Amino acid sequence: MKKFFLLFLLVYSTSLWADEIHLIDGKIINGNIINVTTDSIEYKREDDSTQKLNRSSVVKITYKNGKEIDFFDRIFLKDGSSIPAKVIKSGKLYIEYKPLGEIPYDRVETENVTKIVYDNGIVENFANQAETDMIFLKDGSTFKAGNIIIREKYIEFTDEKSNRLFYGRDMVLKIVYKNGTVETPEKFKNSAGQTAAGVSLYTGNMFWEFELGWNGYTGLGARVDYRLIDNFGINAGAGVGLWGYRFSGALRYYLEYPFGLAFSIGAAYNTGLKSYTYSYETENKSGNKIKEDVNFTCKPVTTINATLLYFWRVNGNNRLYIEAGYAYAMQKTKYTYTTASGNSLTTDSKNTEDIIAPGGIILTIGYAFAI
């Protein structure tokens, strides 16, 4: 019995009085620590041989005097728990790590992490890291975003370079707001027209529009636009153009009221001018041409207008917009004229006057104030 006890002490004395090296796979190596560097741990085995271990494979060392030194990183989560591991990569979407035990790889979403304390003492904070909202796309792209607006079919936002960008909602992985709130497509699928603060973008139904355009609904003038229901609106306006005063009315359909793309169809009435004089080239029956003053009478003209508009949100809920389309004139004879010589307008002169007359390409720019 005495011999057995001595043998027991001989076998276990080394492990009892040696340092313990705990590996990341759960194994424990007994030996006397010689040197610890940033890359390796050197120790002496029972047979006096010297061995080296890669420091990244070591979880901790328990010295024979009871002192313990940890060599793993610790990932702290928002729920109060922590994960002891070796961090492989700290990214915007995920923290990748090798957990303790035999599992070679795992990851946790960065949005759930408050900080990482590395084994060298460096601390990486995440809780108060965000200075702006972030948009993550399914293709791996990320954007620092501002003025995020969630539409029915897409989201729009301003990037770091102040560019206004648009992406379909099905392309979005998630939105992480700087206050820590996370929204996924499932969460914001019913929040069309919402801003990052979750407040309706615009709840009114009326805009005052001031515009300048060629063949537009008012020329130089103003319109009032009123939403009838959902994305449908009606507007009326008055202004002045090269063909006298202009009065108009139209229907609009917005894809996403009140900003973005819209379609319009309507009519404009131009009062005409009783008399105005302009110098044009004329010709007689023999084809001789001269330049002389021509006296015009501009008849009233009604046009049917079909246009496409795009509205940008500016200065709160106001809008900057452009409008393009075509105006079809209902009258073929838009003017009459007389000349002192009795000559007729040349073809070029007629073409110039036809361009001035109502009808043709519409191009308008305007600014609208929310009411």
Steps between C-alpha positions, in 0.01 A plus 500: 500500500787734579666422166176575318470837673857593402430402140186717503698798620769438235247494218300805604760717660587659169141604425445611856796735511516600129325783317188418300458618141134492396451470123209632299392145411458415869825307555735576790880476479712481814841660500710781634456830316834637375398794281183669371515723193238662278525202264588195707515334839814304584498235773704209632351154516552230763784346295680840498428551129400852392182551298327798341131563446334758277353754737177515297431136599516576874202604710677557830792404722449391859827531686590260780462782751135533399530812285306492171560697182238499223607495135158511334292796383162565654199616294242685711140491377212744551308238701770512769670172413850455359676254272858388572662442162775586257373778276579431136343806339305801623273617219201730446258208473654228713768427759667176392673294768631160608306398812646301786470126445513298183279722277744665254287799399201706601372856465266749663324800346688823570176678588470273808853578627587780745877449507791261451775479761806346334756294691758780453277744686367689197129577519282547190170670582188459289214634714572870433699457183245603242513863395241461227236260375625201302334315212610143426413347164472128424791520254733599784501876430472738793419872508523772759159651446303811582140611440382140457151472352328162475272483197248236401739336252839655574701700750680825432778665696794739479849345503828643635551704181150653522378292204133398515485122447210261442487123559215252477378378839571140397870595469527616862634268770445739788516861617695573819419841641755688708282467809545123479161420347514230232239464228474214252268479197260298714476784751458787257288325238193701608679827571491667157555873517682481832821674596774365726318649796191299411293814437285542192691687234212731404141482615365803311312500172590831333797677338545846350716467188691781329650420164661615179479297185464465129151392388427411862174527685555861610809629316619734773245455773364297790287193564333348802520121520252314719494128579156355442563146626803279554746577218260700282506879488341787311650840427406834347722789401538836334790688346627688201687391189590618150138439391332709766356378827481129571253305715524128563377195684631144526480165673810336651591151610795458738683173535589601858312812614624771530856444375664309222344422164156620385293501181265779389238566236313828462425806288621858471314795348703786345309826458704623202598859411295748299808652344876486516766594246823318427762534224497195272624405155225510236484427128285602204355277229820528301703366791670827586566520873513797732499548878214706635270546797215247508186569702355187663166417656543197729184294534397315816651150506416202720753221548463149639808425710653167602803520727737313727617667824762429763495657847795532739444561870678821611489724807277278707192398302538745210565375148724583207369356176546472127227423249535381142250388239303611195223755438261427214335814359130465417501788246683474167484872423657676795560848358442741214736773380530800268800669341541849356641354178234237458768233505460160665716349773781279381505134604770572760298789642190282526699229676629753753151627574368145530765429766383804698134394472355261760560129436800269484763395754433589866788572737439660841688547825328598824501520877208397720421605857321254724185640657 
